[in-house]
Amino acid sequence: MQPGQMAYDRAITVFSPDGRLFQVEYARVAVTRGNTTAGLKFKDGTVLMADKKIASRLVETTSIEKIFQIDEHVGCATSGLVADARVLVDYARLVAQINKVTYSEKIGVDILVKRICDYKQNYTQYGGVRPFGTALLVAGVDDLGVHLYETDPSGALVSYKAGSIGAGRNTVMEVFEEKYKDSMAQDDAIGLGLEALQKSSEEKLAAQAVEVGVIVDGEKFRRLNEEEVGRYLARIPAAS
């Protein structure tokens, strides 16, 4: 710890002399300690996936949820503090439903992501609160096209063609930089994402420990079942 840092990391409202908010930076560290998640755009949709990292064979794998449906056309993957993520997901679902009731149409993905980020930013600006220790990959399809956004604890957002958050982010992004192509087929995108997750994992991926959600233009968000995930894993070299 740098000398004098403790004077500036006790409260979220206090900037350090070099313009840093240490509590926000600590929240980002919490994200990097989380499970690895990835998202990719393909020709007419987007896919989200997460390595759930089951710690014990006694755990019911279905009780661990890393990918959430926000609306029929929007989903998200989380990394970091899961409890914080649930609060954000509930808020996002509420925003989406209010928009649907008010305007009789689905909310735009970009509008929804900005509302989530505004909510997160509020928790970096006022005393007596702490930042959310979670990042979200938000994916969806609307009238403007296919979207994939990464949000971080500060409330910042970035749009990606293929992105990742969590402990294995650097490894996953290296794979995407090398192999991702625009307008990939759905199967190719899922295969590439699982290949990247495998390379970032210390152990062989198991179908019950990987969660995959797909959103295709004109269809509702859906999760792949264990059998479908297993078939995709069998195609990648590390899982064969």
Buried (B, 14 or more C-beta within 10 A) or exposed (E): EEEEEEEBBEEBEEEBEEEEBBBBBBBBEBBBEBBBBBBBBBBBBBBBBBBBBBEEEEEEBEEBBBBBBBBBBBBBBBBBBBEBBBEBBEBBBEBBEEBBEEEEEBBBBBEBBBBBBEBBBEBBEEEEEBBBBBBBBBBBBBEEEBBBBBBBBBBEBEBBBBBBBBBBBEBBBBBBEEBBEEEBEBEBBBBBBBBBBBBBBEEEBBBBBBBBBBBBEEEEBBBBEBEBBBEBBEEBEEBE
